[in-house]
């Protein structure tokens, strides 16, 4: 990233973090304004350092992000499944399974697809993505209760 874009990104994060701090503090006293500015400087600087150290930038598409809707939809169903296991005081039928997954490259698109797959696969309380196996082209997924 060019230095001009980096400065703009830093300023954008600083403004966003300052606004967030002031909204949460719900105060316009001078000491709160100073504290908010200091916290925003620390947050924007931390973001810049993390951004500089990353290996690849993520490039998610709107379609990838829409893929997160299904896991969110599954949350209530999974909560019912897990509640059933707790009510019956039975051992869950936990298992791990391997799911084919093709996005194992190092480009920004594949990196974004991996991130969305891990987040989406771990949102619902019954399932968590344990590993992205890039050599085999698979996700290792743990499911706590059987989806009967």
Secondary structure, 3 states (H helix, E strand, C coil): CCHHHHHHHHHHHHHHHHHHHHHHHCCCCHHHHHHHHHHHHHHHHHHHHHHHHCCCCCCCCHHHHHCHHHHHHHHHHHHHHHHHHHHHCCCCCCEEEEEECCCCCCCHHHHHHHHHHHHHHHHCCCEEEEEEECCCCEEEEEECCCCC
